[in-house]
Amino acid sequence: MRKNIKYQFIWMPFFVLLLFNSCETKDGDWDDNIKLSSRQVQFESKGGSAIVTTKGTGWWFSDIYPSADSIQHTSFDTLNGGKPIDGEWYTIRRDNVTSILIQVSENKEGRPRQLVIHLQNGDYFDRIQVEQKGLGISGK
């Protein structure tokens, strides 16, 4: 009897480790808690505006990438209809907790413009890719 109890204690740590190791979710795995209505926005060369909506409310802009340049923004700057983010040819504003307004000016150049807007909510990251056609490409 005593021998069986000894063997049970030897195997118990193994089963405890197996139990903790078998979790299906890992630390840092977050589901989509932003839920963008669109991850791509396209504009003609004449410019314009578009609204992208979200179902999540606790997100913020983490980075804006026009071409190769990066502009950093904090959640304080863009939370709940904060101040607009003005670039050389674009303006981005969080209209309310579930709405992003993207405005672009006319593109008089022959090449397209690109912009990537990175959003974050906790450990979940998402992005919106914005492209504007060049003057010769859209024909307008």
Disulfide bonds with the S-S distance in Angstrom:
none
